[in-house]
Amino acid sequence: MGNSGTTTRLLMGLLAGTDFDVRFAGDASLQKRPMRRVADPLRAFGARVELSPTGTLPCMIHGQKLHRAEVQLQVASAQVKSALIFAALRTA
C-alpha cells in the first residue's frame, strides 16, 4: 500500500465482504499508523480482520459474508466512514 493510509482503509472496507483473503502491507511509515479504528467497526459487520499485535499493518482480511450492524465511531474519520459504507454495501 506504499504510504497510503486512505487507500488501505478504504480497501479494507471494500474487500471485507468478498470471498477471498487479502494481506495488506505498507512502507515503514504506514506500518506505524493505527488501523484498529477501522478494523474494530468492520468486525461489528462480521468481518474477520487480523492486525499486528500493536494494531497496525500488516493486516489480513479474511473475506466473508457480512451482516448489518449499527456502529458508533470513537474517532471522527471520513476514511473510516467511507470504509464502513463500502462494507455496508456487501451486507446481506
Secondary structure by P-SEA (a helix, b strand, c coil): ccccaaaaaaaaaaaccccbbbbbbbccccccccccaaaaaaaaacccccccccccccbbbbccbbbbbbbbbccccaaaaaaaaaaaaacc
